[in-house]
Amino acid sequence: MNESELITLLAENSTIDEQDIKCMLSAFSTVVSERLEAYDVVNLSSLGCFEVEKHEQYVSVQSLDNKQFLVPPRFNPVFKSYLADISAIEKEKNL
């Protein structure tokens, strides 16, 4: 599903028009981005959480000439869904 399909479905399932939904999604995206840039966690209790995962720096060695170089740390935004956890629990109960 792309953004325009999401906006259409939200408008169909609410009393909010598409333009207002588009503005709310834009504001949501801005707020989440700003919080992640500050390394905060954005927790949506019924859905999941947005957070930044840090991958530590490490030394890499080139196989051809054995030169070493430092790979700097990486910071990746991730979304961890609570719905996937609930699905796994429900599947285990049914076994």
N, C-alpha and C positions, 0 to 999 in steps of 0.2 A: 504494500500500500504506500502510495506517495503522499506528499503533504496536501495536495489539492483534494485527493480522495478522502483523506482524514477530515479535512475541513468540511467537505460536503456531508459526510456521515455525521459529524458532530452537529451540524446545523439541522439535519433531518431528525436527529434524536434529542433536540433541545428547542428552546424558544429563542435562541440566540441566532442572529443572522450571520451569514458567512463572513462578512467584512469584520464584524466584531470578533468572531472566532479567530480570524487571521491576525488581528491585532493582539489578541490574548496569547496566541502561540508565539508570536514574535517577542512579546514581552517575557514570556516564560523562557524562551531560548536565551534571551539576553541575561536574565537573572541567573539562570543555571550556569551559563558561561562565565559570568563574573564571579560567582561563588567558587567554581572549579579553579579559576585562575588564582583565587585566594587559598586554594587547597582545602576548601570546606567540603563537607558531604551534604548533598541535597537529598533528604529522605522523604519519600512519598509513601506513607505507611500502607496504603492499599495496593501499591504497584511495585516499588523497588527503590533503589537509591543510585544516584549519580555520584561518582567519586573519582579521584585521580589515583592511579596506581603508579608507583615509582619502580623503575627497573634500575638497579644499581649499576654504577660504572664497573667496567672490567677491562682487563688487558687481553687484547687479541694478538695472535701471532699469525703472520702470513706464512702459509705452508711452503711457498717457493723459496723465500730468502730468509726465513725465520726472523723477520723484522717484527718488533713489538710496537703496538700503539695502544693508547688508552681510548676506550670508547666511553664517551660521557654518559651520565645517567639520562634516562628517558622518562618522561612523565606522560602517561596516556589516560585520557578520560574514558571511563567505563560506566556501563549501566548494569547493575545486578538486580535481576528480576526476582521479586518475592513469589510471583505466580509460578515460576518454574519449580521453586522449592515446594510449593503447595501441591503441584501436580505429582511430584516425586513421592511425597508422603501419601497422597491418595492412591497411587499405584501400588505402593507397598502394602497398604491396608487391604487392597483387593486380592493380593496374592495368597 
